Amino acid sequence: MNDKKRKMIEYAFYKVPFYNQLYNDKFAAWQKHDYDMKLLPPVSKNMIIGDEEKLLSSDYYAKKNQENLISCRTSGSTGTCLMIQWDKSEYTKSLLPLWLERKKAAGILPWDRYCYFFTTSNYIEKEDIYVEQDRHGMGFSKSGLSEGSMCEIYEKMLEYNPVWLLLQPSIALLMCNVIRKYNMPKLPELRYIELSGEMLFPNIRSMIEEILQCTVRNQYGCNEVNSIAYECKYGNLHCINSNLEVEIISESGEKDDIEGEICVTAFCNHAMPFIRYRTGDIGSILKGESCKCGNRNPVLKLTKGRLNDFIYSESGEKLTSYIFVHAIDMANIAYGECIKQFQIIQTGINKFIIRVVLDEEDMEQFEGISEVIAEHIDHPELKNACYSFECYTSLEIEVSGKLQYFSNCCKLENI
């Protein structure tokens, strides 16, 4: 067994209440039987939701150690909200392999100017688009993204002149459509685009490469553990073995060479360990294949993952579904992280079902939560839409292994 993995599991058992309870009658058997991972149960996000404090190591209970923590929330792509704590130094260390790959791919360094898109933040308003900026980056809110706002955003990008972009494929696609439609100029110094957060299909990649004319790489990861796999120049997603171990859990048994759910054990974050953590994505590990790039780490093949539908608007314009993610985030901020899961279904033009999962004690606030969500759906074409709110104690995960947060059921052609 990988020594980093063994030490993290032992640390989690003795220091993290969640794992101490989960492994209570299994830990000794795991040690006795040559650290057989099949003796330790996988962990799903639903097992943690609402009990995140139990996943925090006792080493970080003291106030002085809490100052070494950074927090981030995963909410967008899976429809399940989870607050994550990272040790600051370990968070930085976990990103080192990714920076090395970026340098290898296109000479990208940490201080190079870049642009990105965020779900929610302490943003300021500039000319009807939300922007944040630090020493090396300029970010734009995903909320309210449309053809019109993307035109404004791209103008800002031209002024800022980034060296690289960090995008979701659906956002990159919207950007390319705007550039082509309005014959906008190329970003002068752009030489690299990193795509993450959704399934990347060949036709979308080809369009991005054709229009933006730079190196494009796919990166697979999640906020819980950071990067899981990075794409080499031959198109293979190589697992980042220095940070974590990837395994596949399938219905017929746990074998890496067949399709199943992607499960990860991270070595980097002692503040909040994730062991045998089910990502909800579907794929397989191709261990037997050698790659021309020389990287001997296993190749991860994604077969089903996070794919965001577009919203159909009354005018015929396609809007990104991150509009709803922002509204959910605002409700969570207003009501103390009350929404544990959510799902939005478009049933017709200007007709939506919004489902939220609340704890029983939060049910009485459902009406207020619904009002905040509706108030923050801030795209003009959606302001007067009909929203039907539904409250649940849980939502069923789909066959693909994901709770797709937005689904378009309009069945409209050629819009």
C-alpha positions, -999 to +999 in steps of 0.1 A: +000+000+000+010+036-007+027+048+025+011+083+022-023+066+019-018+043+049-006+072+071-036+094+061-061+066+070-044+061+104-044+098+110-081+101+101-091+072+124-074+087+154-080+124+148-113+127+128-146+119+146-163+110+114-138+083+105-134+071+140-171+063+141-172+049+105-142+026+110-149+017+146-153-021+139-133-022+107-100-005+115-083-034+132-093-058+105-079-034+079-045-034+096-045-071+101-054-080+065-025-060+048-045-028+047-071-041+024-091-010+012-122-031+005-127-034+043-132+004+046-166+017+034-166+044+007-178+078+017-205+097-002-212+134+000-246+127+015-230+110+045-212+143+053-238+169+045-249+188+076-221+171+097-191+188+082-177+196+116-173+158+123-150+156+093-126+183+108-095+169+124-092+175+162-058+191+155-077+221+141-101+226+170-078+250+188-082+287+178-046+291+168-048+263+144-081+275+129-062+305+117-044+281+094-076+271+077-092+283+045-128+275+036-144+269+002-178+256-008-187+231-034-221+238-047-224+242-085-220+212-106-234+184-086-263+202-069-250+193-034-236+220-012-206+211+011-184+234+031-147+223+029-118+233+052-082+231+040-049+237+058-035+267+040+000+253+035-013+219+023-037+236-001-008+254-017+013+222-018-016+203-034-015+227-064+022+223-071+017+193-095-009+212-114+014+242-118+042+219-131+018+205-157+008+240-168+044+251-172+051+219-192+020+225-214+025+262-223+051+278-200+024+290-176+037+304-143+018+314-111+023+351-117+010+351-153-022+371-158-053+349-162-091+352-163-116+329-147-153+326-138-166+323-102-199+312-088-202+336-059-178+359-041-175+394-025-178+409-059-183+445-070-205+457-098-190+472-130-212+481-159-238+453-153-212+425-150-197+413-117-159+414-116-132+406-090-095+412-095-063+404-076-026+407-084-026+380-111-062+373-120-095+388-132-127+369-124-162+372-138-194+360-122-211+330-139-244+345-128-265+359-156-241+349-184-257+354-218-245+365-252-248+402-242-229+399-210-203+377-226-196+405-251-190+429-222-168+404-204-147+397-235-141+434-240-128+435-204-106+405-212-092+424-242-082+453-219-067+430-193-049+409-219-046+376-200-019+349-208-043+321-199-079+313-191-095+289-166-130+280-179-158+255-180-165+241-215-200+256-216-186+290-209-158+286-234-184+276-260-205+307-253-173+329-256-164+313-289-199+318-303-197+355-293-162+360-309-173+344-341-207+361-343-193+396-337-159+391-354-141+401-322-103+401-321-081+374-306-067+379-271-031+391-280-011+372-255-033+342-249-014+309-251-032+285-228-068+275-218-076+251-190-110+235-190-126+220-159-159+212-142-178+196-171-174+169-196-153+180-226-164+168-259-142+167-291-164+191-311-163+217-283-125+213-280-120+217-318-141+249-318-122+264-289-088+256-305-099+270-338-113+303-326-089+310-296-058+295-313-039+283-282-030+252-262-061+236-246-058+212-217-085+194-198-083+191-160-105+169-138-109+176-101-132+188-073-129+213-045-128+185-019-094+172-031-083+197-058-069+183-091-074+146-097-061+142-132-045+163-159-045+159-197-012+154-215-006+165-251-018+131-264-052+136-249-049+112-219-060+123-184-033+111-160-040+107-123-020+129-100-005+101-079+016+124-057-016+139-043-042+111-042-051+076-053-080+069-077-101+038-077-132+026-095-162+012-077-186-008-099-217-027-094-200-060-103-170-054-081-141-030-076-120-034-107-102-005-123-105-017-159-143-015-160-167+014-158-179+025-124-179+054-100-147+074-095-135+072-059-105+092-045-083+091-014-064+124-009-030+126+009-027+164+012-054+178+035-051+167+071-076+193+083-105+176+065-094+142+050-113+126+022-108+088+021-125+065-005-146+095-014-172+090-041-171+118-066-204+108-083-186+108-117-184+077-139-153+064-156-126+038-157-088+035-151-067+023-179-037+010-159-023-013-186-018+014-212+015+032-218+014+068-230+037+084-255+041+115-232+062+093-208+039+098-178+035+064-161+006+074-139-027+056-146-050+071-173-085+081-162-112+078-188-143+099-180-175+085-195-202+105-177-198+136-156-209+171-151-227+184-181-246+216-179-276+222-201-284+257-214-316+276-204-339+283-233-352+319-231-382+335-247-361+355-272-344+323-284-311+331-267-294+303-247-284+313-212-260+294-189-276+276-159-250+292-135-277+319-131-294+295-108-263+285-089-257+322-079-293+324-066-289+293-045-256+306-031-273+339-021-300+319-003-273+299+015-255+330+026-288+346+038-300+314+057-267+300+070-259+272+045-294+258+048-297+243+013-281+209+013-290+200-023-308+216-052-321+208-086-337+230-113-358+216-142-370+237-171-403+224-182-411+251-208-402+286-219-404+307-187-414+276-166-391+261-140-393+237-111-368+245-083-362+218-058-343+223-026-333+199+002-336+213+037-332+198+072-364+194+091-356+224+114-352+246+083-385+236+067-404+265+083-381+289+065-389+274+030-410+303+019-383+329+028-356+308+012-378+306-020-382+343-021-345+349-018-338+325-046-364+341-069-350+376-060-315+367-071-324+351-104-310+382-120-313+378-157-339+401-173-354+374-194-360+352-163-374+378-139-410+372-149-407+335-154-430+311-135-411+293-107-426+263-088-406+257-056-405+222-040-390+212-007-375+178+000-354+160+026-333+143-001-331+140-039-325+109-059-291+106-077-294+098-114-283+067-132-251+085-143-241+088-107-248+126-105-275+148-092-275+171-123-284+204-108-300+218-140-320+198-166-337+212-196-368+192-205-382+216-231-374+192-260-371+222-283-353+219-317-330+243-334-333+271-308 
